[in-house]
Amino acid sequence: MATERKVCMILGSAPLEGDCIPAGFSAEDCFVICADGGIDTARKLNIQPDLVVGDFDSAQGEPPEGVEVIRLPVEKDETDLLYAVKEAFRRGYSSFILLGVLGGERFDHSIASLCVLSFIADRGGRAVMANGKTSVFVINIGRLVFTDLKGSTLSVFPFGANSCTVTYKGLQYPLVNQTLQLNDAMGVSNCIIEDRAEIFLHQGRALVILIET
């Protein structure tokens, strides 16, 4: 079971930009899992992992001495990231920050990472996938609250469904029980104009992208 550390930080191998760890998170306060080449990310960030998982086809070096390692076969039905999330759930974690899993040369890997966010949401967990000033969330019924982010951009899209129904507060273009359609990018590029902004998801599943100023 999880210790007093309530959040699991999972590191992947995708390039990171700027201050990659969002405000309010610290590696020292998290249970840290490196997914395959995430061990190289950990070295760059001077983070000591608690667990390393993967087939190590993308890692530049071996896992650190004395760290628990779960070696996976190269041919398998799930990504190293998804395995890491499942292992975290098995150990009692349900809150996640995912770093080094967005962007890079492999767009298909970014899509696979979004699927992992959906996996977490479907099991009642909460997660943010971050890179530089970009943070990505997948939510089912419920809400997201953003504070002290005036001027930042918020975009909302249906994800894994044809539509989602939302209400916005604190945004330049407010919506009340508005249905967003998969084939219409109506939810793109809204702007936070209040100290507290909220997105309520009434129905469906939503992909929420925050780009900080």
N, C-alpha and C positions, 0 to 999 in steps of 0.2 A: 504493500500500500504506500501511498504518497506520504512523505514526511511533512514537516511544517512548510516546506516549499510548495506553494500552491500552483505554480505555473510551470509548464514544460516548454523550454526553448529548444527548437529543432533547427539545426544549421544544415543547409545544403551547399552546393558548390557553385551556384550561379553568382556572377559578379555583384558586388555590393557597392552602393553609392553613398557618399557623405556619411552623416551620422546615422548609421543603419539601424541602431537600436532605438525604438521610439521612446519618448519621454514616459517615465513611470515604470520602465522595465530595467532590470539589472541582471546580468548573467549570474551574479553571486546569489541572487534570490531565487533562481530557477533551477530545476532539474534539466540539465543540458544533454541533449542527444545529438550526435553528429550522424547524418545520413550520408554514408559513403564519402564523397569528396568534401563533405562538410568538415572533415578533420583538417583540411587545408584552410578553410574559412576560420576555424577555431584558432589555428596557429596565427593567422593574420590579425585576429582580434584579441589575441592573448587570452583566450577563454579556455579553461580546463573542462573538458567534457566529463560527464558521469557515465555515459554509455556511447558506444560507437556501433552502428549497424550498417551492413551493406555487403555488396559483392566486391567492392573496392576496384571497380573497373574505371572509375574517374578520379580516384585519389592519387595524389602525387607522392605520398609517403605512407608509411605504416602507422597504425594507431599508436598513441602515446603509451609508454610503459605504465603498467599498473591500472589501466582503465578497462572496465568490462567491455568485451567485444562480442557481438553476435554476427557471425559470418553467414552470409546468404548466398545461395547459388546464383550464378549469372543468369541462367534461364529460369524465370519465375513469372507468376501471373500478376504481381503487384510491384509497384515502384519501391525503392528504398525508403522514400519519404512516407508512403502509406504504411509500410511495415513499422517505421519508427513511431508513427501516430498510434497504430494499433498496440504496440508494445507499451506506450505511455498510458493508454487507457487501461491496459492490463495491470499497470502499476498504480492505478488510482488517480491519474491526472485527467482533467477534462477542460482545462484552460491552456491555450497554446499561443506562443508567438513563433512564427515561422520566418526565418531569415535565409537569404541565399537560395530561394526557391522560385524567384520571379525574375524574368528577363533573361539576358544571355542570348546565345546564338540559337538555342533550341526553343522555338515558339511552342512546339508540341509539349515540351516539358512544363512550360508555364500553364498551359491548359490542364495538364495532368495535376498540377499543384492546385488549381481551382477546384478540381474534382475532390481533392483531399479536404479542402475547406468545406465542401458540401458534405463529405463523409462525417466530419466533426460535428457540423450543425445537425445532421440527422440523428446523431446519438446524444443530443442534448449538450454538447460541448460548445465552447466559445473560442474563437481564434482570430488572430490578425496575421496577415502575411504582409511583410513590410520590406521596402527597399528605398533607401534615401527618404525623400519627402512623400513617397507613395505608400499608402496603406490600403489593404484590400480585405473585405469581410464578405462572408456569405451568411445570411440569416434566414431563418424560418420565421414563424409568427413571433413578434416581439418588437423591440426597438433598439436603436443605437443612439447614444448621447455623445455629443462632441462639445467640449468647452474650450474657451480661449483660443479659438481658431478662426477668428474673423478674417475674411478675405480668401480663405482656402476654398478649393473647388470640390464639390461633391457630385458624383454621378451614380445613378441607380438604374439597374437593368434587371429584368427577369432572368433567372438562371435555373435551368433544369425544368422550366415550365413555360407555357406559352404566354403567361401574363402574371403580374403581381399587383396587389392593391396597396397603396401607400398614402400616408399623410406626412407632410413636412412641417416643421416649425423652425423658425430662425433662419430661413433661407430666402434668397432674393425672390425666387419664384415658388411661393407656397402652394401646396396641394392638399386637398382634403378628400380622402377616400377615392383617390384617382387611380384608375387602372392603367398600368404601363404594359404595352404589348411588346412581344419579342421582336416583331418586325418593324418597330418604330422606335427610334433612339430619342424619344421625348425626354428621358431621364438624364441625358448627358449634360455636363458642365453647368450645374447650378452653383450658387455661391453662398457661403455662410456670411450672414450680415449681423448676427447677434452673438453675444458672449456664450450663449447656450443654444445649440441646434439639436433637433431631434428628428429621427426618421422612424416612423411607426410602420411596421409591415402587418397589414391586416389579413392578407391572403397570399398564398403562393410562396415562392422563395426568391430572394433578391441578392444580387451581387452589388456591393457598395464599394466605391473607389473614392478615397480621400487623397487629394493632392494638396499638401500644405504650401503656403506662400513662403 
